[in-house]
Amino acid sequence: MTAQLPALPILVADDDAAVRSTLRIFLNSEGLDCELVASPAEALAALARREFGVLLADMNYSRDTTSGAEGLSLIAQANAVDPQLPIIAMTAWGTVALAVEAMRGGASDFIEKPWDNNRLASMLRNLLALRQTRQANQRLAARNQLLSAEGQSERPWIAASPTMQALMAQVERLKDAGVNLLITGENGTGKSQLAQAIHRTSARAPAPFISVNMGAIPDTLFESEMFGHEKGAFTDARQTRIGRFELADGGTLFLDEVGNIPLNQQAKLLQVLEGGQFERLGSAKPRRADVRLIAASNADLAQMVELGSFRRDLLYRLNSVQLHLPPLRERGADIVSLAEHYLASHSRRYQCPAKTLSPAAREALLQHHWPGNVRELAHCMERVSLLVQHQLLEPADLGLNGATAPVATAAFDAGELTLEEAEVILIRTALKRAGGNAPQAAQALGLSRSAFYRRLEKYRL
């Protein structure tokens, strides 16, 4: 056996104690762990309890029958428990018909007793590799689906100001330390972008960056979203779902708006962080995932602890090191660079003529307080990209500090808005009126907190 094989053990199901003993010696000599059971019932109990690399299953368990019916039943039930599990059917009463029936029933291969050690070793090697490939493909498909749904993309990180340079010096020291990080800062400062920047510059960069907006997860779906669920775990569980912890295996798991986690779910998250393992909903099998955890919050978590709305022990787990992202008003050297980046980005996105900032417009940007921080600046540049017809932008075009904001022209007919475009405008208006307070904006629109956060994610707001 090669050293690259997964560490998952082999499950051997055979009623003959001598066969089980022989297989244990053989598998151990090949560097493989194994668990031995004497009946289909014991095999199914073992499969429900833990994960295996391959099931090596005898086809007959009663002395008075050689039909293989018991083995065929075990194969079918094992496939129902774990559809990705490779199964080798094994019998001393091998016939072509039984081998074909076992393969049709879900077995991956078939071997007769007494077996050839070299052939069995080769068979196990191939099936363990198949198991690993199936798991990797399942995770990859789930990651791609998640990233496509959330529209995640890499954004340039602009950090020329002294405050940001000091922060990035901290990040450079911590990027490969592996400790949990807590990013704090006002709404719109770019906490998720900082988390992505940390991931991209770390040794974990080739692995996935999985982001979870904790405010967008309904209380009833918390365990399914975070830890996954098995098919049939609840009424609408029509297929197995991989949770965010598994999707982030080897990479970074980013918990945004972590202060929004309800107290009863905080205990479940803490248990995983302390024990290092979790279970999919509907399964008793413990699973592990190697993740670097980064959390973010605009709330004062220490104050929430004092008020009893956030667990003190969870806060200690999350903030091994705390990074504070300064507001845009303290990043004067970055404001114009960020504005020019967003102007260019929106010009490409909407296929409109590129615009430039006049010296007066640059000064207006620097003098503005930016209560909505980088998010407000991005929206401002998007608005002028769409609505202003001339190329050189002046202070009045920006609509800052009470100045007249640009209005729609013939080139931008509000009557031609799609439903999604109208919804984006309503959400941004509600956020602006609420001073960036998402729960307050959600209430004003008559939406639940989770529904509002899902829309923020959908439109990348």
C-alpha positions as CSV (number, residue, x, y, z in Angstrom):
1,M,0.0,0.0,0.0
2,T,1.1,3.6,-0.7
3,A,1.5,6.2,2.0
4,Q,-0.9,8.5,0.2
5,L,-4.0,6.4,1.0
6,P,-6.6,8.0,3.2
7,A,-6.5,7.1,6.9
8,L,-10.1,5.8,6.8
9,P,-10.2,2.2,8.1
10,I,-11.5,-0.9,6.3
11,L,-14.7,-2.4,7.6
12,V,-14.7,-6.3,7.4
13,A,-18.0,-8.1,7.7
14,D,-17.7,-11.9,7.9
15,D,-19.2,-14.6,10.2
16,D,-16.0,-16.7,10.1
17,A,-13.7,-15.7,13.0
18,A,-10.7,-17.3,11.2
19,V,-11.3,-15.2,8.1
20,R,-11.6,-12.0,10.2
21,S,-8.4,-12.8,12.0
22,T,-6.5,-13.4,8.8
23,L,-7.8,-10.2,7.2
24,R,-6.8,-8.2,10.2
25,I,-3.2,-9.5,10.0
26,F,-3.1,-8.9,6.2
27,L,-4.6,-5.3,6.4
28,N,-2.3,-4.3,9.3
29,S,0.7,-5.6,7.3
30,E,-0.5,-3.2,4.5
31,G,-0.6,-0.3,6.9
32,L,-4.4,-0.2,7.1
33,D,-6.6,0.0,10.2
34,C,-9.7,-2.1,10.2
35,E,-12.8,-2.9,12.2
36,L,-14.1,-6.5,12.2
37,V,-17.8,-7.4,12.6
38,A,-19.6,-10.8,12.4
39,S,-23.0,-9.9,10.9
40,P,-24.8,-7.5,8.6
41,A,-26.5,-5.9,11.6
42,E,-23.1,-5.2,13.2
43,A,-21.8,-3.8,9.9
44,L,-24.7,-1.4,9.6
45,A,-24.3,-0.3,13.2
46,A,-20.6,0.4,12.5
47,L,-21.4,2.4,9.4
48,A,-23.8,4.5,11.3
49,R,-21.2,5.2,13.9
50,R,-18.2,6.2,11.8
51,E,-16.8,6.6,8.3
52,F,-14.9,3.8,6.5
53,G,-12.7,3.7,3.4
54,V,-14.0,0.4,2.0
55,L,-16.5,-2.3,3.1
56,L,-15.2,-5.8,2.6
57,A,-18.5,-7.8,2.9
58,D,-19.1,-11.6,3.0
59,M,-22.1,-12.6,1.0
60,N,-23.3,-15.4,3.3
61,Y,-23.7,-15.4,7.1
62,S,-25.8,-18.5,7.7
63,R,-24.3,-22.0,7.5
64,D,-27.4,-23.4,5.8
65,T,-27.5,-21.0,2.8
66,T,-25.2,-20.0,0.0
67,S,-27.6,-17.8,-2.0
68,G,-25.8,-14.6,-1.2
69,A,-29.1,-12.9,-0.2
70,E,-27.8,-11.7,3.1
71,G,-24.8,-10.1,1.4
72,L,-26.9,-8.5,-1.3
73,S,-29.2,-7.0,1.4
74,L,-26.1,-5.7,3.3
75,I,-24.8,-4.0,0.1
76,A,-28.1,-2.3,-0.6
77,Q,-28.4,-1.0,3.0
78,A,-24.8,0.1,3.2
79,N,-25.3,2.1,0.0
80,A,-28.3,3.8,1.5
81,V,-26.2,4.7,4.6
82,D,-23.2,5.9,2.6
83,P,-23.7,6.1,-1.2
84,Q,-20.0,6.9,-1.7
85,L,-18.6,3.9,0.1
86,P,-16.8,1.4,-2.2
87,I,-17.9,-2.2,-1.4
88,I,-16.1,-5.4,-2.2
89,A,-18.3,-8.5,-2.2
90,M,-16.6,-11.6,-1.0
91,T,-17.7,-15.3,-0.9
92,A,-16.4,-18.8,-0.9
93,W,-19.4,-19.8,-3.2
94,G,-18.7,-17.5,-6.1
95,T,-20.6,-17.7,-9.3
96,V,-20.8,-15.3,-12.2
97,A,-24.5,-14.7,-11.6
98,L,-23.9,-13.7,-8.0
99,A,-21.0,-11.5,-8.9
100,V,-23.1,-9.7,-11.5
101,E,-26.0,-9.3,-9.0
102,A,-23.7,-7.9,-6.4
103,M,-22.3,-5.4,-8.8
104,R,-25.7,-4.3,-9.9
105,G,-26.7,-4.0,-6.3
106,G,-24.0,-1.5,-5.6
107,A,-20.7,-3.4,-5.0
108,S,-17.6,-1.9,-6.6
109,D,-15.8,-5.2,-7.1
110,F,-16.0,-9.0,-6.3
111,I,-13.5,-11.4,-4.9
112,E,-13.6,-15.2,-4.1
113,K,-12.2,-17.0,-1.1
114,P,-9.5,-17.9,-0.7
115,W,-8.3,-14.6,-2.1
116,D,-5.0,-13.6,-3.6
117,N,-3.3,-11.1,-1.4
118,N,-1.7,-9.1,-4.2
119,R,-5.1,-8.9,-6.0
120,L,-6.9,-7.8,-2.9
121,A,-4.2,-5.3,-2.1
122,S,-4.5,-3.8,-5.6
123,M,-8.2,-3.8,-5.3
124,L,-8.2,-1.9,-2.0
125,R,-5.6,0.6,-3.2
126,N,-7.8,1.5,-6.2
127,L,-11.0,1.7,-4.2
128,L,-9.5,3.8,-1.5
129,A,-8.3,6.2,-4.2
130,L,-11.8,6.1,-5.7
131,R,-13.3,7.0,-2.3
132,Q,-10.9,9.9,-1.9
133,T,-11.8,11.2,-5.4
134,R,-15.5,10.9,-4.8
135,Q,-15.3,12.9,-1.6
136,A,-13.1,15.5,-3.3
137,N,-15.5,15.9,-6.2
138,Q,-18.5,16.2,-3.9
139,R,-16.7,19.0,-1.9
140,L,-15.6,20.7,-5.1
141,A,-19.2,20.7,-6.5
142,A,-20.6,22.0,-3.3
143,R,-18.0,24.7,-3.1
144,N,-18.6,25.8,-6.7
145,Q,-22.3,25.9,-6.1
146,L,-21.9,28.0,-3.0
147,L,-19.4,30.4,-4.6
148,S,-21.6,30.8,-7.6
149,A,-24.6,31.5,-5.5
150,E,-22.8,34.1,-3.3
151,G,-20.9,35.7,-6.2
152,Q,-17.6,35.8,-4.3
153,S,-14.8,37.3,-6.2
154,E,-11.3,38.6,-5.4
155,R,-11.1,42.3,-5.0
156,P,-7.9,44.4,-4.9
157,W,-6.9,45.5,-1.4
158,I,-5.9,49.1,-1.2
159,A,-4.0,50.0,1.9
160,A,-1.6,53.0,1.5
161,S,-2.6,55.0,4.6
162,P,-0.5,54.8,7.8
163,T,-3.3,53.2,9.8
164,M,-3.8,50.5,7.1
165,Q,-0.1,50.0,6.8
166,A,0.1,49.3,10.5
167,L,-2.8,46.9,10.2
168,M,-1.2,45.1,7.3
169,A,2.0,44.7,9.2
170,Q,0.0,42.8,11.8
171,V,-1.6,40.7,9.2
172,E,1.8,39.8,7.7
173,R,2.9,38.5,11.1
174,L,-0.3,36.6,11.7
175,K,-1.2,35.3,8.2
176,D,0.4,31.8,8.7
177,A,0.1,31.6,12.5
178,G,-3.1,29.6,12.3
179,V,-4.7,31.3,15.3
180,N,-8.4,32.4,15.2
181,L,-8.8,36.0,14.3
182,L,-11.6,38.5,15.1
183,I,-11.9,41.5,12.8
184,T,-13.8,44.4,14.3
185,G,-14.9,47.7,12.7
186,E,-17.8,49.8,11.6
187,N,-20.3,48.7,9.0
188,G,-18.9,49.0,5.5
189,T,-15.3,49.1,6.4
190,G,-14.4,46.0,4.4
191,K,-14.1,43.3,7.0
192,S,-14.9,40.5,4.6
193,Q,-12.3,41.9,2.1
194,L,-9.7,41.9,4.8
195,A,-10.5,38.3,5.6
196,Q,-10.1,37.4,2.0
197,A,-6.8,39.3,1.8
198,I,-5.5,37.4,4.8
199,H,-6.5,34.1,3.2
200,R,-5.0,34.9,-0.2
201,T,-1.6,35.8,1.3
202,S,-1.4,32.8,3.7
203,A,-0.2,29.3,3.1
204,R,-3.9,28.2,2.9
205,A,-4.4,30.2,-0.3
206,P,-4.7,27.2,-2.6
207,A,-7.5,25.8,-0.4
208,P,-11.1,27.4,-0.3
209,F,-12.2,30.5,1.4
210,I,-15.7,29.9,2.6
211,S,-17.7,32.9,3.9
212,V,-20.9,32.7,6.0
213,N,-23.1,35.7,6.8
214,M,-24.3,34.6,10.2
215,G,-27.2,37.1,10.1
216,A,-28.6,35.4,7.0
217,I,-28.9,31.9,8.4
218,P,-32.4,31.2,9.9
219,D,-32.2,29.7,13.4
220,T,-33.8,26.4,12.2
221,L,-31.2,25.9,9.5
222,F,-28.1,26.7,11.5
223,E,-26.8,23.2,12.0
224,S,-27.6,22.2,8.4
225,E,-25.7,25.2,7.0
226,M,-22.7,24.9,9.3
227,F,-22.3,21.2,9.7
228,G,-24.3,19.7,6.9
229,H,-27.1,17.1,6.9
230,E,-27.8,13.6,5.6
231,K,-30.5,12.7,3.1
232,G,-33.7,12.3,5.0
233,A,-32.5,14.1,8.2
234,F,-35.6,16.2,8.1
235,T,-38.7,16.7,5.8
236,D,-37.0,18.7,3.1
237,A,-33.6,17.0,3.2
238,R,-33.9,15.4,-0.3
239,Q,-30.1,14.9,-0.6
240,T,-27.0,15.0,1.5
241,R,-25.6,18.5,2.1
242,I,-22.0,19.3,3.0
243,G,-21.8,22.0,5.7
244,R,-19.6,25.1,5.6
245,F,-17.0,23.5,8.0
246,E,-16.4,20.6,5.6
247,L,-16.4,22.9,2.5
248,A,-13.6,25.0,4.2
249,D,-11.4,22.0,5.0
250,G,-7.8,22.9,4.5
251,G,-8.7,26.6,4.0
252,T,-10.4,29.5,5.8
253,L,-13.9,29.7,7.3
254,F,-15.1,33.3,7.6
255,L,-18.0,34.0,10.0
256,D,-19.3,37.5,9.1
257,E,-21.6,39.3,11.5
258,V,-20.8,36.8,14.2
259,G,-22.7,38.9,16.8
260,N,-25.9,37.8,15.1
261,I,-25.7,34.2,16.2
262,P,-28.6,33.3,18.6
263,L,-27.5,32.2,22.0
264,N,-28.7,28.6,21.6
265,Q,-26.6,28.3,18.4
266,Q,-23.6,29.8,20.0
267,A,-23.3,26.8,22.3
268,K,-23.3,24.4,19.3
269,L,-20.6,26.5,17.6
270,L,-18.5,26.6,20.8
271,Q,-18.8,22.8,21.1
272,V,-17.3,22.3,17.6
273,L,-14.5,24.8,18.3
274,E,-13.6,23.2,21.6
275,G,-13.8,19.6,20.5
276,G,-12.5,20.0,17.0
277,Q,-15.2,17.7,15.5
278,F,-18.8,17.9,14.4
279,E,-21.6,15.7,13.1
280,R,-23.9,16.2,10.1
281,L,-27.5,16.5,11.0
282,G,-29.1,13.1,10.9
283,S,-25.7,11.3,11.4
284,A,-23.8,10.1,14.5
285,K,-20.5,9.9,12.7
286,P,-17.9,12.4,14.0
287,R,-16.2,14.4,11.4
288,R,-13.2,16.8,11.5
289,A,-12.2,19.7,9.3
290,D,-8.9,21.6,9.3
291,V,-10.0,25.2,9.1
292,R,-8.6,28.6,9.9
293,L,-11.4,30.5,11.6
294,I,-11.8,34.3,11.0
295,A,-14.8,36.1,12.5
296,A,-16.0,39.6,12.0
297,S,-18.4,41.9,13.8
298,N,-19.4,45.6,13.9
299,A,-21.0,45.0,17.3
300,D,-19.2,45.5,20.6
301,L,-19.0,41.8,21.6
302,A,-17.6,42.5,25.0
303,Q,-20.6,44.7,25.8
304,M,-22.9,41.9,24.4
305,V,-21.2,39.5,26.9
306,E,-22.0,41.8,29.8
307,L,-25.6,42.1,28.6
308,G,-25.9,38.3,28.4
309,S,-26.5,38.1,24.6
310,F,-23.1,36.6,23.7
311,R,-21.2,33.8,25.4
312,R,-17.9,34.8,27.0
313,D,-16.3,31.5,26.3
314,L,-17.2,31.7,22.7
315,L,-15.7,35.2,22.5
316,Y,-12.4,33.9,24.0
317,R,-12.4,31.1,21.3
318,L,-12.9,33.6,18.4
319,N,-10.5,36.4,19.4
320,S,-7.2,34.7,19.9
321,V,-6.0,37.9,18.1
322,Q,-8.2,40.9,17.4
323,L,-7.7,43.1,14.3
324,H,-9.5,46.5,14.2
325,L,-10.3,47.8,10.7
326,P,-10.3,51.6,10.9
327,P,-13.2,53.6,9.3
328,L,-12.7,55.3,6.0
329,R,-12.5,58.8,7.6
330,E,-9.2,57.6,9.2
331,R,-7.8,56.4,5.9
332,G,-7.4,59.6,4.0
333,A,-4.6,58.4,1.8
334,D,-6.8,55.5,0.5
335,I,-10.0,57.4,-0.3
336,V,-9.1,58.7,-3.8
337,S,-7.4,55.5,-4.8
338,L,-10.5,53.5,-3.7
339,A,-12.8,56.0,-5.6
340,E,-10.8,55.6,-8.8
341,H,-10.8,51.9,-8.5
342,Y,-14.6,51.8,-8.1
343,L,-15.1,54.2,-11.0
344,A,-13.1,52.0,-13.3
345,S,-14.8,48.8,-12.0
346,H,-18.3,50.2,-12.5
347,S,-17.4,51.6,-15.9
348,R,-16.5,48.0,-17.0
349,R,-19.5,46.5,-15.3
350,Y,-22.1,48.8,-16.9
351,Q,-20.1,49.4,-20.1
352,C,-20.3,53.2,-19.7
353,P,-17.7,55.8,-20.5
354,A,-14.8,56.1,-18.0
355,K,-14.9,59.1,-15.6
356,T,-12.3,61.0,-13.8
357,L,-12.3,63.1,-10.6
358,S,-11.5,66.8,-10.8
359,P,-9.2,68.2,-8.1
360,A,-12.2,69.8,-6.4
361,A,-14.1,66.4,-6.5
362,R,-11.1,64.7,-4.9
363,E,-11.0,67.3,-2.1
364,A,-14.8,66.8,-1.6
365,L,-14.2,63.1,-1.2
366,L,-11.5,63.8,1.4
367,Q,-13.6,66.2,3.4
368,H,-16.7,63.9,3.5
369,H,-17.2,62.0,6.8
370,W,-18.2,58.7,5.2
371,P,-20.6,57.2,7.8
372,G,-21.1,54.3,5.5
373,N,-17.3,53.8,5.0
374,V,-16.0,51.9,1.9
375,R,-19.5,50.6,1.1
376,E,-20.8,54.1,0.9
377,L,-17.9,55.2,-1.3
378,A,-18.5,52.2,-3.6
379,H,-22.2,53.1,-3.9
380,C,-21.4,56.8,-4.6
381,M,-19.1,55.8,-7.4
382,E,-21.6,53.4,-8.8
383,R,-24.3,56.1,-8.8
384,V,-22.2,58.7,-10.6
385,S,-21.0,56.1,-13.1
386,L,-24.6,55.4,-14.1
387,L,-26.2,58.8,-13.9
388,V,-23.6,61.5,-14.7
389,Q,-23.1,62.0,-18.5
390,H,-20.0,64.1,-18.6
391,Q,-16.5,62.7,-18.1
392,L,-14.9,65.0,-15.5
393,L,-16.7,64.7,-12.1
394,E,-17.2,67.8,-9.9
395,P,-18.2,68.0,-6.3
396,A,-21.9,68.6,-7.2
397,D,-21.9,65.4,-9.2
398,L,-21.0,63.3,-6.1
399,G,-24.0,64.3,-4.0
400,L,-22.0,64.6,-0.7
401,N,-22.6,66.8,2.3
402,G,-26.1,67.9,1.2
403,A,-25.1,68.7,-2.3
404,T,-27.5,68.0,-5.1
405,A,-27.1,64.4,-6.2
406,P,-27.1,63.5,-9.8
407,V,-30.5,62.8,-11.3
408,A,-31.7,60.3,-13.9
409,T,-31.4,61.5,-17.5
410,A,-32.7,60.2,-20.7
411,A,-30.0,57.6,-20.7
412,F,-31.3,56.1,-17.5
413,D,-35.0,55.6,-17.6
414,A,-36.4,54.5,-14.2
415,G,-39.4,53.0,-16.0
416,E,-37.0,50.4,-17.5
417,L,-35.8,49.1,-14.1
418,T,-36.0,45.4,-13.6
419,L,-37.5,44.1,-10.3
420,E,-34.0,43.2,-9.0
421,E,-32.7,46.7,-9.9
422,A,-35.6,48.3,-8.1
423,E,-35.1,46.1,-5.1
424,V,-31.4,47.1,-4.9
425,I,-32.4,50.8,-4.9
426,L,-35.0,50.2,-2.1
427,I,-32.4,48.3,0.0
428,R,-29.8,51.0,-0.4
429,T,-32.3,53.7,0.4
430,A,-33.4,51.9,3.6
431,L,-29.8,51.3,4.6
432,K,-29.0,55.0,4.1
433,R,-32.0,56.1,6.1
434,A,-31.1,53.7,8.9
435,G,-27.5,54.9,9.0
436,G,-26.2,51.5,7.9
437,N,-28.1,49.7,10.6
438,A,-29.2,46.5,8.8
439,P,-31.8,45.2,11.4
440,Q,-33.4,48.7,11.3
441,A,-33.4,48.8,7.5
442,A,-34.9,45.3,7.4
443,Q,-37.7,46.3,9.8
444,A,-38.4,49.4,7.6
445,L,-38.8,47.2,4.6
446,G,-41.0,44.6,6.4
447,L,-38.4,41.9,6.0
448,S,-37.1,39.4,8.6
449,R,-33.4,39.8,9.5
450,S,-32.4,36.6,7.7
451,A,-34.3,37.5,4.5
452,F,-32.7,41.0,4.5
453,Y,-29.2,39.6,4.9
454,R,-29.9,37.1,2.1
455,R,-30.7,40.0,-0.2
456,L,-27.5,41.8,0.9
457,E,-25.5,38.7,-0.1
458,K,-27.5,38.2,-3.3
459,Y,-26.8,41.7,-4.6
460,R,-23.3,41.9,-3.0
461,L,-24.3,44.9,-0.9
